[in-house]
Amino acid sequence: MNLNPIQLFDVESSTFTYILVADDDKSAVIIDPVERHWARDLAHIERLDLKLAYVLETHAHADHVTSAGRLREVTGAQAAVPSGCGITPAEVQLNDGDVIRFGAGERIEVLHTPGHTGGSVSYLWRGNVFTGDTLLIDGCGRTDFQSGSSTALYDSVVGKLFTLPDATRMWPGHDYKGQSVSTIGWEKDHNARLANRSKEEFSALMASLNLPKPKLIDIAVPANQNLGLPHGA
């Protein structure tokens, strides 16, 4: 029995990938895999003698290319993606409140958490929430491209994620400071961007960041809307 996520890391984009293993130790899903690490991720799955049921994306990433399409081809898994992200080749288009089922009774609840992008989702599984770029440890994703919205992100975090039990473990899509996991309770009290701020204060803060354009956005987003595969593949 394995009730803990397997957390993997890409140093170049500071991206976390997660493998969730079913209670029966026979089935798994993977969240936000990175193209350059597809063989590493597949080796984890094969070593544990698991069948990959789903490849899940939290959004169409701007800083790396996904391996969702490649893993789908190799394993026979289905790709499940947020319906608002324009990832049309995926078999499953997810909406708020949908439930992904795998293994013997495992369920992952889909939470639509827009703000970083218009279609971003988080995934809730066994007291763990995988927040993609919506909520980071002591921070949050940027809101200035891909239909981003600071007010939407505030509502997603404060109105949805922060209503989860305080003990819920929060697993981010990225981290740049050597951190790996937090809790909803800690973020509610301490998150540098969101804790104890009004929506107006948060929006003003996000508008003042003046961040540079992601280096790979023009390559990564179109590729990720095709599950990381060359167009026409």
C-alpha angles and dihedrals in degrees: 000000000000116000096165124088118245104234119204128180139213110207096198096059098018088236124159119215119195132204115197116199123206121241090251091057091231105094136044145177128210126214124208101346119191121229097229090056101045092114092049092050093046090050090056091051094046094045090055090047092237132154113226108228102176142011107211128198125197091202142325100292123225099195105051141017118253125233092210094115094047094047090048091054095047099043106027090238121149122245113233117189141166109279092224097059102075095240093146101169092065117107094221125047109196129214134185112291096018116139123219112207126199139154119008101334103329116149132189117194118216117224116191103222107172124180107087084055128356093250103038117140137188126213124225118202130162097332093319126108122198106204104182108200095330096087123016129182104282090348146037141234122279118264104201103098143032094043089309121170130186092206091051091049091050090052091047094052103035097032099040117011095039090053090066117099112285091240092059107122112234117213113189130211091232141014129186100182105059095265123134113181140010138173132249089239093055093048092049090056103033114019104132095219104034112024113105094352127126119231089254093051091048093049091050090050093050092047090055097054096087093194123188119251112269108262096228101037096109091052102032102049097053090043092049092049083062093047091258094297126124110267110265092031 
